[in-house]
Amino acid sequence: MNANLTTRDLVLQPGENARLIELCGPLDEHLRLIESRLGVDIKRRGNRFQLVGPALATERAATVLNGLYARSEREPIDAEQVHLALQELGMDSQDSSAEPKPDELKVRTARGALRARGANQTEYLTNIRTHDLTFGIGPAGTGKTYLAVACAVEALQSDKVRRIVLVRPAVEAGERLGFLPGDLSQKVDPYLRPMYDALYEMLGFERVVRLIERNVIEVAPLAFMRGRSLNDSFVILDEAQNSTNEQMKMFLTRIGFGSKAVVTGDITQVDLPNSKQSGLRTVIDILRGVQGIAFSMFTSKDVVRHPLVQRIVQAYESRTSDDQNYSGGT
């Protein structure tokens, strides 16, 4: 055996066949996923596992198996949960075997509690709860919008706000909606679909529809926010990289008493015409350090979607860095 490899024996108790089947997955596909991601070899006989690989990798594999087995007692295990458990190992610099303890790291909705995954999501949730205005900036798949909607739902359910307002630039931020068929709602809905989907998941389709009918939940294109003042509201501006400097200033000055605002976006995916400057990029320099405002910056390591998404984001980040280095050397 390679001198750099270690062997660790793990026994999962109690040894219940149904839970072991959940843990291992169809044809042991969950074990194969753990093997490929951590670079270990896993052999199983009943509830006894032998883990072979580098010392740190076998320790992490044991952590993932223990955590997933504990979860199997209360819910089914699928490939997505295995991926997220593995993802958290790379996110947390602290002991990854520690169970999440503080309630402040959880967001409670009608459909259950959501937990922050990793240090940056934890910071993001803390910022949203302790600041009137929070910016969540980073690549797709890092949970920026989803967690913001969850916090809005939690605030509405606990009567901290009276309404939720979801805002997004539409049609390449030019917001030229006239050529699209249908009324205003039908024109705008496709651009707000990610936030709708999150609401449906957290509150249920019928309840969301009723709340929209009562104007407790409002969806609007960014251009239609001009002239308004929003009190006692939880306001989310999504895809904010596609707002201009003028639109960003206009939106930020809509915040009223008793309101909380979250602005999310990815400054690497700006769809504005070349003649327009992204308001999200500009606001980072303008508002950094202003009291009552917080910034949470996400990276490709925080991506919680399919592992391929993380590798794609990393590849683009690497290419962008190479391009900047090349142009800087000419």
Secondary structure by P-SEA (a helix, b strand, c coil): ccccbbbbbbbcccccaaaaaaaacccaaaaaaaaaaabbbbbbcccbbbbbccaaaaaaaaaaaaaaaaaaacccccaaaaaaaaaaaacccccccccccccccccccccbbbbbccaaaaaaaaaaacccbbbbbcccccaaaaaaaaaaaaaaaaccccbbbbbbbccccccccccccccccccccccaaaaaaaaaaaccaaaaaaaaaaccbbbbccccccccccccccccccccccccaaaaaaaaacccccbbbbbbbcccccccccccccaaaaaaaaccccccbbbbbbccccccccaaaaaaaaaaaaaaaaaaaaaaac
